[in-house]
Amino acid sequence: MTNLLSPYARTMGFEAERDSEGRLVIAMPYGDGVRGRPGFVHGGALAGLLETVAYVTLSEALGAEDKPVLKPVNMTATYMRGALEVTTYARATIERLGKRIANIEAVAWQDDPAKPVAIAQINVMLDRSGR
């Protein structure tokens, strides 16, 4: 499943897996590359994880035949609590998938999915003009 991940995600050490319901979950192991202030994960690494899971989830939903260019419109990340020195997980839900725009919510957590460390709302333009 590593082939789903971008070079950025592979460089960061992200790992793609499936939960018990078959949904995509991306794990970000804690390490020097994601360290922020002492004892915590850097907010930029969390945002990168949320964006990655959103884009991979969207690409899977579009399927192999439909490959528009994905162009970010905006992303709003809300940090709920400090992410500690353990593996962080994220999954995304496509709230709306239209012909031109996709709206995605991504959630990151550590020990308990019911206690997120960060949430993002991501809007992506689907550019099919190259066809």
Secondary structure, DSSP 4 states (H G I P E B T S, - for coil): -GGGS-HHHHHHT-EEEE-TTS-EEEEE--SGGGB-STTSB-HHHHHHHHHHHHHHHHHHHHTTT--PEEEEEEEEEEE-S---SS-EEEEEEEEEE-SSEEEEEEEEESS-TTSEEEEEEEEEEEE-TT-
